Amino acid sequence: MNIAFYLAAAIAIVATLQVIVQTNAVHALLYMILSLLSVAVIFYTLGAPFVAALEVIIYAGAIMVLFIFVVMMLNLGPQSSEQERSWMNLSTWIVPSIMALILIAELVFVLTQGASGTTGAKVIEPQQISLALFGPYLLGVELASILLLAGLVGAYHLGRGRDQRIERNV
Amino acid sequence: MNVATVPMNVGLILAGVLFLFGVIGIIVRRNIFFILLSIEIMLNAAGLAFVVAGSHWGQPDGQVMFIFILSMAAAEVSVGLALVLQLYNHYKSLDVDEISKMSG
């Protein structure tokens, strides 16, 4: 299981790096799906099979499909990939990358100070998660439902066609 | 089912590295579509940190937080992508610098 964790971690890092350097939106999305699937494997090895399934079903399944739908609706041609490539010169990359490298170095330094525990205390069954979710976290569930309703209404309002709005104004 | 017993540092550093990739993506990219994708990377990395910590303590709370992050990401991305479609209809471009002219 440890080997599976480290392999999935390496794949997650490489795939996520590919997401932010790709010029083609569809290629970036496919790398993003690979990254999410490897994070799902990490969740499974850490003894969290329920959220591993949720990661595959909701993140890689639903949210990424939404992104792919939008890419298809935008119908970006090869010239958008060319434009992305022209925006991606070294001078835009160098400063953020150096700052991020410094932050990663600091993070590694801080996290390697002192003793650290290990993961994998035990496998957490879906039953325990449900009992926590609908027990002490019930208020959070209600707030999440309100948030999802707001997202639904907002997406419907923004996604309406332009013709309907003109009719309304007239 | 046996469980990976890696040091918790490794999992948290992995979450931090993925989060910083998202930060670099937001700073560097000018395409609003890739900026939304970078936000997804950052939310996913935050959820990974919660699950790693929950795995250390053997408690379900970390996974409960991950479920909340997941629902928030779903709501955010639906509104964000609807905005992307609207902006593309108005400006015929996904460049965020074009959109900054909106203030005038």
Interface residues (C-beta under 8 A of the other chain):
Chain A: M1 N2 A4 F5 Y6 A9 A12 I13 T16 L17 V19 I20 A25 A28 L29 M32 S35 L36 V39 I42 F43 T45 L46 G47 A48 P49 F50 V51 L54 E55 I58 Y59 A62 I63 L66 F67 V70 V71 M73 L74 L76 S80 E84 W87 M88 T92 W93 P96 S97 A100 L103 I104 L107 V108 L111 T112 S116 G117 T118 T119 G120 A121 K122 V123 I124 Q128 I129 L131 A132 L133 Y137 G140 A144 L147 L148 A150 G151 L152 G154 A155 L158 G159 R162
Chain B: M1 N2 V3 A4 T5 V6 P7 M8 N9 V10 G11 L12 I13 L14 G16 V17 L18 L20 F21 G22 V23 I24 G25 I27 V28 R29 R30 N31 F33 F34 L36 L37 S38 E40 I41 N44 G47 L48 V51 V52 G54 S55 H56 W57 G58 Q59 P60 D61 G62 Q63 V64 F66 I67 F68 L70 S71 M72 A73 A74 A75 E76 V77 S78 V79 L81 A82 L83 V84 L85 Q86 Y88 N89 L94
